[in-house]
Amino acid sequence: MYVCLCRGITDQDIKNAVAEGSESFREIRDSLDLGTCCGRCVPEARAVINSELAAIAAKISIAA
């Protein structure tokens, strides 16, 4: 699903960035140029990022 139409960034692009080590909206914004045009994608992008980070944290806590 496209999250940022201005830059053509999908939710999978954001998930990949998190999987590769990005831990904040700012890091992903800087690496993907996300949310730098009209800004309408920012809330959805933050939701995807938070969801991915929560999933990673849950996996870590289960493994521990």
Phi, psi and omega in degrees: 000137177284129176261315180246105181287327181299320184253357179068038182260130182260168175298327178293324176300318180292316179298321178296320179297319177295316180298331180274002173117353177292135185239006181209161176301319182301316179298317181289321176303314182292322183281325183256353185064038184277134175074019184259001181256270183268336177085358181294339183278346188304311180300317180292320178298316178298321179296318179295315180300310181299320179296316180294317179296321178295320179295320178295315180298321179295320179295321180293317182290329177289321181288337184279000000 
